[in-house]
Amino acid sequence: MISATITATFRKPKLARSIKSAVSPDNQAVPQGLDIKMHVRSSQLIIHLLCERPLDSAISTLEDILSCISAAQETLERIGGD
């Protein structure tokens, strides 16, 4: 089993909450063997991944999550939603 935790720190708690809301719907129907949990603590978005699939699946999932976070952050900062 592969376990990973990512902590992303943002300027403001509101931005962390908004990004969690923006990327969470993507995690409602994850494939069997993957478990993704997200929560916000102050200005940090904390992501826990448990993967019973091959390593390349875990890496791909983490890359997808980070890409979604980056896109959400860029969009929110452009529209002033931070």
C-alpha positions in Angstrom: 0.0 0.0 0.0 1.2 3.5 -0.9 0.4 6.4 1.5 1.1 10.0 0.8 0.3 13.3 2.4 0.5 16.6 0.7 0.2 19.9 2.5 -0.3 23.0 0.4 -0.1 26.4 2.2 -1.9 29.4 0.8 -1.9 33.1 1.7 -5.3 33.0 3.3 -7.6 30.4 4.8 -10.4 31.4 2.5 -8.2 30.5 -0.5 -7.4 27.1 0.9 -11.2 26.5 1.5 -12.1 27.7 -2.0 -9.5 25.4 -3.6 -10.7 22.4 -1.6 -14.2 23.1 -2.8 -13.0 23.4 -6.4 -11.1 20.2 -6.5 -13.2 18.0 -4.1 -15.9 17.0 -6.6 -13.3 15.3 -8.7 -12.7 12.9 -5.8 -16.2 11.7 -5.3 -15.9 8.6 -7.6 -12.3 7.5 -7.3 -11.4 4.1 -8.7 -11.3 1.0 -6.4 -8.1 0.8 -4.5 -7.7 4.6 -4.1 -8.8 6.7 -1.1 -8.4 10.5 -1.1 -9.3 12.7 1.9 -8.9 16.5 2.0 -9.3 18.9 4.9 -8.3 22.5 5.6 -6.5 23.7 8.7 -6.0 27.4 8.8 -4.5 28.3 5.4 -3.3 24.8 4.6 -5.0 22.3 2.4 -4.0 18.8 3.5 -4.5 15.8 1.2 -4.2 12.2 2.3 -3.8 9.5 -0.4 -4.0 5.8 0.2 -3.4 3.6 -2.8 -3.6 -0.1 -3.2 -2.9 0.1 -6.9 0.5 0.2 -8.7 2.9 3.0 -8.0 2.3 4.7 -11.4 -1.3 5.0 -10.5 -0.5 6.8 -7.2 1.9 9.1 -9.0 -0.6 9.9 -11.7 -3.3 10.6 -9.1 -1.0 13.0 -7.2 -0.1 14.8 -10.4 -3.7 15.2 -11.3 -4.6 16.6 -7.9 -1.7 19.0 -8.0 -2.6 20.1 -11.5 -6.2 20.8 -10.4 -5.0 22.7 -7.3 -2.7 24.8 -9.5 -5.5 25.6 -12.0 -8.0 26.4 -9.2 -5.5 28.7 -7.5 -4.6 30.5 -10.7 -8.3 31.0 -11.6 -9.3 32.2 -8.1 -6.4 34.7 -7.9 -7.3 36.1 -11.4 -10.9 36.7 -10.4 -10.0 38.0 -7.0 -11.6 35.1 -5.2 -8.8 34.8 -2.6 
